[in-house]
């Protein structure tokens, strides 16, 4: 009984299955019938139509690559432009043996080992039906020599391509950036933003700096040409064409002369400098030292140059102004002072008597002042001038970390400045919540104390520091920093300004700003920590020096610079704005391992301000070795060396 | 001795199916020679792919179906683990995350699932052959939906479509109720607009361009326009081998892979196309006969699914090349250049042969 039902089930099941299979068989035949009738429609009924189209397909659409926009400084000095040059290119899929072909070509046209290496690298990145350059920048003779031998090399062609060139080479390389060959990642991004058809025929795309940020404006719109081609695919005649729309030109806020003075002022030092017009946010100079030659990247950098740049201990490829992060050191003090004043603490005539150290209540740990024995009687203004640590230790503790950081955050610390370049770092403005999230530890009062002098967890980028200085100089009105001042239509020359944008207005008591400014002006006068920087200046400079420790120093141990490896020396910082009563330039300078803000970073800022405000070019460097301030007549020289 | 060895080798090979496959692959090599611009290296490399895939076919044909049945669940689980691995650690290339590096080997887990999913579902339904309820179908649909969702997310629309259809065929052949099917069809009609919003921009664009390829003649519509021109200009008898102007003048993109049928259709015309369809019909027909004669539910469902999935491959690829279906990345089976999908395909045919040739041993 049971057996019989199972058997019947089995048969029923098989029957049902076959029924369904038969249904699918019918479906398959129907679908193939659809395909068959589609073939019939395309290949019989529409044959004439498609036959004509196929004939017309001998008329090919050839993309015409638009001219990439130029990059000019504020005075029209060209920083990036294009030129046509011949390249010799191989389409690997059309060539029997690529190696042999290159060897044969090299018999009459010079092909260097570097050319071969680059070719290999580019070939690995391209499809086999794409042509890859084996030689770029052929001269007329070489081009002619190949033309004569061309019949021997099917699949090898001379093409005229647009090349990008950066005539000022190293100048402002981190800001201008560079273009490079379009790679898979770029292609994906372009296809996602539906821009792929606009890049037909384009080989290059902005990879860093302004070339990357303003890619859309610089590239332009690709045009097309209808060309009749013969059976070998060579163009015979142009039938019609839609011209390309050239990319827009970028006119920068930067002054290339100022930029060059800034770069040269660094000498062999590493570091960064940013100069901003505080009134409108124009970035006047953007220095990252050491720098590199962006021309190396345009055709794909060769591995030796890449290695040299990438492995260098000086890290020339790092965009220091916005990606280098440093402790602000004493340059933080004017902002802390302002926080205190605005909170109603330390208003003059309040002053302290500085014993040379600060102690937390109930603790014997001494937070030392940089000056043993202290500065005597110090009020808030003098505390800035002489960079009195003791004063700011107490002030920070009195304010509390939350009030301190929330106030200074209005000056842009701890967040991006939103400059027109990609990859900016936000630095760090520590709070107890941050510490708990990051380290699962509670906040200690001692950490508040050292935050008051810009030590501890606080980290800034040089750009942030310049922006904070600019906001202070502009009395609390924060402008968005802009590298590009205006964008120019390349066809009609009409420029559209990149407008100045107010990003924040910090409510400040003008009287408090005046106290801080006066303290900072005194920094560059005799008795201040950077008296030599202000020496002989016809305009008043408000400034602050700073030093950032690279390695920690133990309690009771004295900092002995002769014993320390050069790379472990302190970073020198300097912020300034001028003229102090109505500032038009704000500068932040960081000299890595430059030891003292006043002696290494300060003179660089002075050269920038002298040129910008007076048009004065720095005198050629004195060939003598040694620190730049060696001839300083100031009696405060001794003090300077300590902060 | 030699003949004994010979008969050992072909013991589990179905000669009709094998003959049709070999002939189709041979046609494929000739088309590839033309499509690649007469590149002998390309043809040799594809021949090597075929050799390897045939080896896999032979091994699969020699594994008895009851062993496969036991492997179904482990293969599926392994496949899922790898898919999840791809989701988190996969290598991104051309905007999709499909590959996984394990030690020195680089694998594409979605390929494994092309066999793993129908195997698992056939196993699942064969174990419950007497009391099939709606809930069984719901579970089956879930087992299918999970890997499909992962593959769609990679994103790989072509492969997820093939796997979805292979699973659907098992569900259908296992007796999914007609009422439910019609209900689902209505439901799909309602859900289509919602699905539309979930597609990637480029996938949406492909469907839009399908209805109007001239919207973007140099971008997304280029493939479709050039392929239909190639087919149409082939006419009745074709332009002749190596004489397709579209193919030889570089107008056809991806002409050795997804769009190889356009080269075939241009050079061999309507006659060639119909003959190729006939070849595919023979293969599918043989697969259906094997499924119909299979001994148990597992074999039946698996054989049916493998055969119908092969049909889906053919229909979707030719449909997209001739402009009646959207451009999804599905190669033309046995013809398109590429080793990975060929191996999976012939593995499937090996299983078909195993199902057919192991049967007699058991019944006797």
Interface residues (C-beta under 8 A of the other chain):
Chain A: X9 X13 X14 X16 X17 X18 X20 X21 X24 X25 X28 X29 X31 X32 X34 X35 X36 X38 X39 X40 X42 X43 X44 X46 X47 X49 X50 X51 X53 X54 X57 X58 X60 X61 X63 X93 X94 X129 X184 X187 X188 X191 X192 X194 X196 X197 X200 X224 X229 X231 X233
Chain B: X36 X37 X39 X93 X94 X95 X129 X130 X169 X172 X173 X175 X201 X202 X205 X216 X217 X218 X219 X226 X228 X229 X230 X231 X232 X233 X234 X235 X236 X245 X246 X249 X250 X251 X265 X269 X270 X273 X274 X277 X280 X281 X284 X285 X288 X291 X292 X297 X300 X304 X308 X311 X315 X318 X319 X322 X323 X324
